[in-house]
Structure formats: C-alpha cells, structure tokens
C-alpha cells in the first residue's frame, strides 16, 4: 500500500519508518526543508533507539521518500496520515491550526478517494472539524470525491517508540463508517489482533484518558513521597507494598521530581480545558497538574534549605537533562525548572547528559552560568553538590568515593531515587531523595 505521512516529527517519523519496514511505500511530507534534506542524508532530527538504522535502510531500499511538496504527497498515498503537532495554546487547550491546515491541503490536491487518518493528539470533536474542513474545500472546488476520516491515536513511549510501533499493545481505530475498515487492516497487517475499533470521539478521548491516568499515578506517588518524608517512612518500601497488589501494579508508581515530556503535561492541560468547555470541573486532573508543578520545585527547595538560602556563587553538578532516559527531549523537563531556579539565585550549573547536551545548548545557548561537560565525572569537579534529574542507566552504579572526593560538600540530591540510603550513609555521603534518605522539611 502507498501511504503518505504529513508531519515528520517524533510520531510521524517513527510511524513512517515502521510502515516502510513492514513493506509499505511511504511518502513523508514536511514544510521544514532543512529537515527533509537532512533526512535524505541519513541525519535524524531526534534521538530514539533503533530509529536511525530503520530509516536509513528503508530509504536506501526505496520504500520511504522525503519531500516538501504537499501536492506530490497527496497524490502519492491512498492513506494520508496527519501527524503534525498540537502545541498548547495560551490557555492550555490544544492548538489545532496545523492539523486543520493539513486537512485543507489534502482536500485542495486530492483527485481520488482518500482515507485521512488523524495520528496527532487532538481534543474530542477534532474528527468532525477535519471532516468539515475537507468537505468545505472540496465543495469550493466543486468536486464530489469520497473520503473517510479516521482517528488513530499514538501510544508511543519515548525511548521505546520503535518497539511500541512494531509491537503495539493496542491499535485504536476510531471511525464513523465501516467502509474503510478493510483498507485500514492492511497498514497494520502484523497486528490485527491488537486492533480495537470504536467511534471517532471515543478514540480521541482514549488517548487523553490513557495519558492522564498515567500522570495521575505519578502525582499520587509524589504526594505519598512527600507524606512519607514528613512521617519518617520510606516511600520505596511503600511502593513495593502497594505495587504487589495486582490491581495497582508497579508501572508508573515511582516517585520523583515530576513528570515532563511532550505528552503528559500538555495532555492533562488539554483535557482540563475540554472539561471546562462542557461545563465540567475536572478537580482530579487539576490536582494532578498542581502536584506535578510543585514537585518540580522539590530539588531546588532541598538545595535552598540545605545551603541556608545562600546559593549565589555556588556550582551544582547535574546528572541528566532529558525528561526521561533514552531520549534527548527536554520539553517540560524537571532539569529545566531546577536550572532556571538556580540561575535566578545566582548559582552556576555543570551538567552532563548522555544524549541531551546539544538540545540543552539549543534551548539555552551560551551563558556563563551553564557549563556542559563530556562526562558525568567532569560535572563533579569543584561542584558544591550533585543533583540527579534523570535516571539514565550509567548513573546507577557510580564510584561513590570519587563523588565524595570531587564535591566540595559530600551531598547528593537524588530526584529519581537511584541509590540506597544505607549505602550512602556507609559512604559518608549526605543523601536526600524523594520520600527516603535524609529529610529536609520544605
């Protein structure tokens, strides 16, 4: 089957690469000419394990193509994926201008029947808007061309997106007509047993409900960690105790310094705005967002309290800049909140991340109070303390004697609970984690 993907960002590129790898011919369309030229040269704009060789091999085999020519893209595929961004508007609602612009573009150039699949994360009711926009343009063109609008939300985890796309736990298909069902089975021909068909509005809500449920679990555990710290309990023991209940499970019940990324913060805000638009007060979701915003200030609060509100002139080592491991994505990352707070207090940051160094440089540019170093060990030199923001694998078993001898103060503030408090005590290192270790009441 010939497939076109509009929007070659995180979701679009992964989807295109996997579709081409299972044998479909895919045309990728994006308005960013530099991105398209780089992709033709094998330069991938994001870090995602396994993605670069997948794109390169299928490009070399002629199964995936890159272009900025929208008309060419519309003519190419019988199936048209919309995978453009839906950034939060000023009020937190999802901005649909890019989704609707692609729908308009498809309608402008289509000369034959198309299946238009919305892969972007969009509010409930967007399918109706896409359908109306296409119909309006076709009417203005005086063209009576059949088309189908489908919702197929993505459930990819950054750092595991390729595997999630190749071996999904579910493929949600929202459609208001069964006419296109047989055609839709072909792009997902390896995963028929994973396909769940429903109406478009239910599919759109399913995406938001899934992410908001996961965000809720994280904020709940962060609430428990804050209580554990004040009560003298160990949140890690609590986590094991409740996770053993199969009704709860161990997924997403790890406390930390707040969630980030491109999905959870944006999707919680967007669903809150959707609730407001129908006159419903989503008190739980508002609390999830409030808890997360407060949790992102946790590490700075620890530092400020430990150093008696005297951070000016001090240098802090930060391990981990991305919002989670196995990605270079720093959108809504807890590290950003910490660094910006430290800079406002007059402190300097020495930071290391295995993948997000270039992204950090892109965001913040060159500044005297930000030193990006090549190793985690280099970040420690002459630093007053170590702060851990991301749970990268190579941070889990460091040389604690080296850490102790490198820091001006032998103290670790661990936003991801990587180490044993007893091991830290035995090493002579002050250890402050989230709901365990030493306590600082803030």
Order of alpha helices (4+ residues) and beta strands (2+ residues): beta-alpha-beta-alpha-alpha-beta-alpha-beta-alpha-beta-alpha-beta-alpha-beta-alpha-beta-alpha-alpha-alpha-alpha-alpha-beta-alpha-beta-alpha-beta-alpha-beta-alpha-beta-alpha-beta
